[in-house]
Amino acid sequence: MSCRTVSAAMSLRLDGLLDEAALARLDAHLASCPACAARWQAMQQVSTLLAAEPLALPAPGFTERVRQRLAALPARQVSWPLVVRPRVAVVAGLLAVAALVALAWSVAILLGQPVSLAAIALAGLKSLPTLAATAAGLWRVGRLAVDLALTTPSRLFLLMDCLLGLLLLTLWVRLIRRPVTGQVLMRN
Amino acid sequence: MEERVWVERAQHGDQAAFARLVEVYQGPVYNLAYRMLGSAQDAEDAAQETFLRAYVQFDTYQPERRFASWLLSIAAHYCIDQLRRRRFAWLPLDDLPFLAWIGGREAEPEGAALQREERDQVRQLLDHLPPNYRLVIVLRYWYDLSCQEIADVAGLTESAVKTRLYRAREMLAQGLTAQATTALPARPEGAIEEARSVLSNC
C-alpha cells in the first residue's frame, strides 16, 4: 500500500468497510510511515469530533411557522405544481388529438371537401401560424364554426364532436395537474 | 401509525398528516441545513423552504423511495444551491482569533465554553469543505447513512460517495492540523483588563 492510496483505505476503515487483508496492509503501512500515521490520527480525531456533535434543532414553533409560510404563498405559486403523470398525459393527449382529428374530418365532410387525413393535418399545420398571428383569422373560423353548427343538417353531430373535444381537453389538463393550495393547510 | 400511512395521506391532501411529517422531520431537515449553511437564520429559512417545496412537489414522491431520503435530498439541493449563490466569501467575526482572545467570555462556565469551542471548531472545519463534500460528511456523521443511502440523497453513485468521503476526510484532517498549529497561546492573566485600558485611552 502506497501513501497515495492509503487515504482511501483510512476512510473505508472509519466506515467499517475495509476487509481483513486490507486492514493488515494499512496497519503495516502506518507502522512504517510517520506522515501517514499522523494523518490517520488527525482523521480519527475529526471523526470523533463530528460523531460527538448533536443534532441542531430549530427554535420552538417551527411547524406553525411553516404553516404560516404556506398560507402566505401566492396561490399561483402553489396551485399548479409540475405534476408528472406521464402515462396518463400521453394516453389522454392521444385521445384528445384523435378527437380533434375526428372533428376536422367531420368539418371536411360537411364542407364537401375530399376526406384525407393527411390533407387535414397538413392544412391544419399550415394554417396554425396564420390563425395564431391574426385575430381576424380566428374570428373568421369562429364564425364559420357557428354558421355550420346552426345551419347544416349534421349540426347535432358537429356540436357533439366539439363538446367531446372540449371535454377531453379539460380532462387532460385536470389529469396531469393536481391543484394544491397553501390555504388548505392553514385551515386545518 | 406507520410513516407510510402519514405520507400517503399527506400526498392525498391531508393537511394534518403533512403537519405531522413537518413535526417529525423538522430536526433532521434543520440540522442538515444548519451544518451546510453554518448559520441558524439561514438554516431556519432553508428548512422552511424545504417543507414548502416538499408540499408543492408531493406528487413527484415515489412511494418505493424512503421518505426521509426524498426530503433530505430536497434540503441538500436547496442548500448547495444557496452556497453556490453566495458570491463573496464572508469571514465571520468568530473566525478572527484575536477578537475572541481580546473579548473573552470570562463569565461562561467551563463546560459550556468547551462545548462552544468544539461547536465552533466543527463549524470552521465544515466551512472549509466545498459544498458537495460537506454534504456527504454531514449525511455520514449526523444521519449515520450508508454509502448507498448517501448516494440516494445526493444523487451520486456509491463509488462517488466513497471517493468524496475520503477526500473530504483528508481535507478535514488537514484543517484540524492547521488549526492545531495556528492556535493562539493561552490568554495571559490580566490581558482583558490591559486591552480594555488600552482601548479606553485611545
Interface residues (C-beta under 8 A of the other chain):
Chain A: S7 A8 M10 S11 L12 L14 D15 L17 A38 R39 A42 M43 Q45 V46 S47 L49 L50 A51 A52 E53 L55 A56 L57 P58 A59 F62 T63 R65 V66 R67 R69 L70 L73 Q77 V78 P81 L82 V83 V84 R85 R178 V180 G182 V184 L185 R187 N188
Chain B: G13 Q15 A16 F18 A19 V22 E23 Q26 G27 P28 Y30 N31 Y34 R35 A40 A43 E44 A47 Q48 F51 L52 Y55 V56 Q57 F58 D59 T60 E118 R119 Q121 V122 L125 I137 R140 Y141 W142 C147 K162 T163 L165 Y166 R167 R169 E170 L172 A173 Q174 G175 L176 T177
